[in-house]
C-alpha cells in the first residue's frame, strides 16, 4: 500500500517537501513507517526517532497499525521561544 505522510517544521525542511509517499506492506505499523521513511528520505533518520507521528489526528505509538487511507503526520519536537 502507498501512504501519504505530511511533514511539518524541521522534518519539512530536511526533506525539502511537505509530503512524502511511502510504500508499506499490508498490516504495517507506525514503527514500520518510521523505518521506511528513513529509507525514502535518509535526511530524516535522526529526527524520526524524536518525532511524534499522528494517525488520523491522534498521536500514535509504534505498535499502531497504519491503513492506506490514513491521514499521517510527522511532528518533530518543538524548541525555541523566549526564555523566562
C-alpha positions as a Markdown table, in Angstrom:
| # | Residue | x | y | z |
|---|---|---|---|---|
| 1 | Unk | 0.0 | 0.0 | 0.0 |
| 2 | Unk | 1.1 | 3.6 | -0.5 |
| 3 | Unk | 0.6 | 6.1 | 2.3 |
| 4 | Unk | 0.9 | 9.8 | 2.2 |
| 5 | Unk | 2.8 | 11.5 | 5.0 |
| 6 | Unk | 2.6 | 15.2 | 5.8 |
| 7 | Unk | 5.8 | 16.7 | 7.2 |
| 8 | Unk | 6.0 | 19.7 | 9.5 |
| 9 | Unk | 8.6 | 22.1 | 10.8 |
| 10 | Unk | 12.2 | 20.7 | 10.8 |
| 11 | Unk | 11.0 | 17.5 | 9.0 |
| 12 | Unk | 9.7 | 19.5 | 6.1 |
| 13 | Unk | 12.9 | 21.5 | 6.0 |
| 14 | Unk | 15.1 | 18.4 | 5.9 |
| 15 | Unk | 13.0 | 16.6 | 3.3 |
| 16 | Unk | 12.6 | 19.8 | 1.2 |
| 17 | Unk | 8.9 | 18.9 | 0.7 |
| 18 | Unk | 5.8 | 18.9 | 2.8 |
| 19 | Unk | 4.6 | 15.4 | 1.7 |
| 20 | Unk | 6.2 | 12.0 | 1.1 |
| 21 | Unk | 4.6 | 9.0 | -0.4 |
| 22 | Unk | 5.8 | 5.7 | 1.2 |
| 23 | Unk | 5.2 | 2.1 | 0.2 |
| 24 | Unk | 4.4 | -0.2 | 3.1 |
| 25 | Unk | 3.3 | -3.8 | 3.3 |
| 26 | Unk | -0.2 | -4.6 | 4.4 |
| 27 | Unk | -0.6 | -4.6 | 8.2 |
| 28 | Unk | 2.3 | -2.2 | 8.6 |
| 29 | Unk | 2.7 | -0.4 | 11.9 |
| 30 | Unk | 3.9 | 3.1 | 12.8 |
| 31 | Unk | 7.3 | 1.6 | 13.6 |
| 32 | Unk | 7.4 | 0.1 | 10.1 |
| 33 | Unk | 6.5 | 3.5 | 8.7 |
| 34 | Unk | 9.3 | 5.2 | 10.7 |
| 35 | Unk | 11.9 | 2.8 | 9.3 |
| 36 | Unk | 10.6 | 3.2 | 5.7 |
| 37 | Unk | 10.6 | 7.0 | 6.0 |
| 38 | Unk | 14.3 | 6.9 | 6.9 |
| 39 | Unk | 14.9 | 4.8 | 3.8 |
| 40 | Unk | 12.9 | 7.0 | 1.5 |
| 41 | Unk | 14.4 | 10.2 | 3.0 |
| 42 | Unk | 17.7 | 9.5 | 4.8 |
| 43 | Unk | 17.9 | 13.1 | 6.0 |
| 44 | Unk | 15.0 | 12.4 | 8.3 |
| 45 | Unk | 16.6 | 9.4 | 10.0 |
| 46 | Unk | 17.8 | 11.1 | 13.2 |
| 47 | Unk | 14.8 | 13.3 | 13.6 |
| 48 | Unk | 12.3 | 10.5 | 13.2 |
| 49 | Unk | 13.5 | 8.9 | 16.5 |
| 50 | Unk | 12.4 | 12.0 | 18.4 |
| 51 | Unk | 9.3 | 12.9 | 16.4 |
| 52 | Unk | 5.7 | 12.1 | 17.2 |
| 53 | Unk | 3.6 | 10.6 | 14.5 |
| 54 | Unk | -0.1 | 11.2 | 14.3 |
| 55 | Unk | -2.5 | 8.9 | 12.5 |
| 56 | Unk | -5.9 | 10.3 | 11.8 |
| 57 | Unk | -5.3 | 13.3 | 14.0 |
| 58 | Unk | -4.3 | 11.3 | 17.1 |
| 59 | Unk | -0.8 | 10.7 | 18.4 |
| 60 | Unk | 0.1 | 7.1 | 17.6 |
| 61 | Unk | 2.5 | 4.7 | 19.3 |
| 62 | Unk | 4.8 | 2.5 | 17.3 |
| 63 | Unk | 2.6 | -0.6 | 17.6 |
| 64 | Unk | -0.4 | 1.1 | 16.0 |
| 65 | Unk | -1.5 | -0.2 | 12.6 |
| 66 | Unk | -1.4 | 2.1 | 9.5 |
| 67 | Unk | -4.1 | 1.9 | 6.9 |
| 68 | Unk | -3.8 | 3.0 | 3.2 |
| 69 | Unk | -6.3 | 5.9 | 3.6 |
| 70 | Unk | -5.0 | 7.1 | 7.0 |
| 71 | Unk | -4.0 | 10.8 | 7.4 |
| 72 | Unk | -0.4 | 10.7 | 8.7 |
| 73 | Unk | 1.7 | 13.5 | 10.0 |
| 74 | Unk | 5.3 | 13.7 | 11.3 |
| 75 | Unk | 5.5 | 16.2 | 14.2 |
| 76 | Unk | 9.1 | 17.0 | 15.2 |
| 77 | Unk | 9.9 | 18.2 | 18.7 |
| 78 | Unk | 9.4 | 22.0 | 19.2 |
| 79 | Unk | 12.1 | 24.2 | 20.6 |
| 80 | Unk | 12.8 | 27.9 | 20.8 |
| 81 | Unk | 10.8 | 30.7 | 22.2 |
| 82 | Unk | 11.8 | 33.4 | 24.6 |
| 83 | Unk | 13.5 | 32.5 | 27.9 |
| 84 | Unk | 11.6 | 33.3 | 31.1 |
